Amino acid sequence: MSSSPSTTRRIRRSYESGHVPKLLALVDESRDCDKAVYYAARRASRLKSILVLLRVIEPPHPETDWLLVSNIVRAQAQDEAQKLLEQHAKQAHGIADVRIETFVREGDPAEQIFELIREDDDVALLVLAAGSTEKGPGRLVSDLARTAGTYPVPVVIVPAHLTDSELVALS
């Protein structure tokens, strides 16, 4: 992760009067992501929280210099991200009666997660999916595992091998 969290930490306001705690879940195309959304939706419902779904897209490649091409690539990525968020929001509503906020950000996923948490004092928990491949948990989870101690909120990593009934028992 190229940027590090500020040494000055603000107290989260999630449970203060007039605030509602939020559970932030990162959304991607992996099947493992379904497990994280399932857990986060059930947990948010139980805590009477808001589920925040974040999709981070990559900026257009530097070789896409032409403004028009870059704008087209960005618009396509935004459209695909919105469709993915809608799909996961629908899944979350099918799991639990929970309020949902969605965001699309562009850039490095770890940096964008931290930025969203920094901007919203109501984010109380970050939920990520652990990868189910032999390669390990995935780059993002590995990066966050090294820096999780500096995050201003707890990080929950949902193992992909857990069944729905196991997730129900945990959430």
N, C-alpha and C positions, 0 to 999 in steps of 0.2 A: 504494500500500500504506500503510495508516494506521499500522502499527507498524513500527519499524525494529529490525533485529537488534541485540542487545546488543554493546557495544564489547568486552566481555570474552569472548574465544572459548576454548572448551575444545578440547583436542585430541581428534579422533575416535579411537575405540577399535576400529574395525572389524577391524583385522588383529592385534590383541593376542591372546595366548593366552586361550582361553575365550570369544572373541568370533567372530562370523561377519559378514562385510560384508553390507550390505543395499542393494539398488537400489530406490529409491522411484519408482513411476510413478503419475501422476495419471490417474484413470479418469473418463471422461464418456461422453455418448451419441454423440459424433462418430465418424465413420468414421476420421478421422485418428488417433484414440486407438488403434485396432487396430495401427497402425504402431509406435507407441511401446511398446505391450505386446509386440509381436513382437520388437522390438529388445531390450527390457529382459529378456525371458524368455531369449533366446539368450545375452545378455551375462551374466546371472546364472548360467546353467548353466556357461558357460565359466569364470567366476570362482569357481564353487562357492559362490555367494552365495545369499541369500534374496531373493526378489522380494516387495516390499511394494506392494500395490495400495491406493490411497487414493481414496475417493469423498467429495467435499465437497458437502453439500447446503445449500441456502439455508434460513435460519430462516423460520418462518411470517411472513407479512406482518404489519406492525403493526396493520392494520385487522382482523386476525383476533384480536380481543380476547378473545373468549369462550374460556375455558380448554378446554372440551370440543372446540370446533372446532379450536383450535390443536393440541391433542393428537392429533386425528384426522389433520390435515394432516401433522404431524410423523411419525406412525406410517406413513402412506402413503409419505412420502418415504423413510423408513428402509427400508421393505420394497422399494421400487423400487431403492434404492441397493444393497441386499444382492443382489437379483437381477442387477443389472448387474455387481457384483463377482464373483458366481458365474460369470457368462457369460465374463468376462475371465480368471478363474482357470482355467476349463476350456480356454479358448483357449491360455493360457500352458502348461498341462500338455500340450496337443497339440503344442506347438512344442518343448518341452524338458522334461527331467526336472529340475524345480526346486521347492524348497520355497517356499510362498507364505503370506504373512500378509495379511489384509485389514482395512481400517479404514474406518468411516464417521464423518465429522466434520461438524459443522454450523457455518456461518459463511462468512467470506471465504476463498476458496481459497488465496490467497497467504499469508495469516496462518496458516491451518491447516497448510499445507505446512511453513512455517517452524517452527511449534510442534511438529509431529511430529519434524522433524529435531532440534530442540533437546532433545526428550525422549529420543531414542534415539541414543546415541553410536555405534551400529553402522551407521547410515545413512551410506553412503559416496558415493552418487551419486543425483542427481535426474534422472529422465527424463520429458520432456514432449513432446507432439506439437505440431508447428507446423501451424497451420490451412492449409487448401488453397484458401480462398476468395480472391477479389479484395480483400477487406477487410483482408488481412494475416494475421499469425500468430495473432491472437486476443488478447483483452484480457489474459489471464493471462500469456502468453508475453511480450507487450509490457511489462507491469508488471515481470515478473521480469528482463527484459533490462536494464531501468534499474537494478535492485537486485542483479543476480546477483553483482556483485563483493563484496557484503556477506554472501553466503550462506556457511555453513561447509562446504559440499560443492560439487563441480563440478556444473554443470547441463548436461545433454545435451538438445538440442532436435532431435527426429527429423523431418526434412522429409517431408511427406506424399507427395511425388512419387517417393520412392525405391521401387523394386520389392522384392519379397521377396528376390530373388537379390542385389540390392545391399545389403540389410540383412544378409543372411547373410555377405557379404564383410566388412562393417563390424563385425559382432558376433562 
